Amino acid sequence: MKFEDTYFSQEHRYSLGVEAISRRNYASIPVSNGIVDYEEYYALTPQQYQIFLENPSAAIEFVEECRRHEHDELLLQKPGSNRGTPV
């Protein structure tokens, strides 16, 4: 998978983008497992992606829910046994 960010919020620590091969939209958050820092990517519908691009503050509630693992079914890559915690 090749993730291409189209928007990044340094203040709220999330990004939006498009996966280059599948063309799926995503929101991502940084996580760390103590050994490595990485990002978790959550699938977005085209409608969500457009709304979040036009109004970035609308994405904040969604990414906070992702940090609480409330949207794990939307993960584009399933985490391993040593899953990181949001940073």
Residue, then its C-alpha position, 0 to 999 in steps of 0.5 A: m500500500k502506498f499512502e498519499d496524504t492530502y491534508f495534515s493537521q499538526e495541531h490535532r495529529y491526523s492526516l487525510g489522504v488517498e491510498a494510491i493503488s486502491r484509491r481508497n480514502y483514509a484518515s490516519i493517526p500516529v501511534s507508537n509501540g515503544i519500539v517503532d512509531y507508525e501510523e494507523y490508517y482508517a478507511l473513509t467513505p468518499q463523502q466523509y473524505q470530502i466533508f473532512l477536507e472541506n471542514p477539517s474540524a469535522a474530522i476531529e471527533f472521528v479521529e478521536e474515536c479512532r484513538r479510542h479504538e472505536h473504528d477498528e473495523l475500518l483499519l486498512q492494515k490490521p495491527g500486530s500483537n504489539r499494537g501501538t498506542p496513540v501519540 
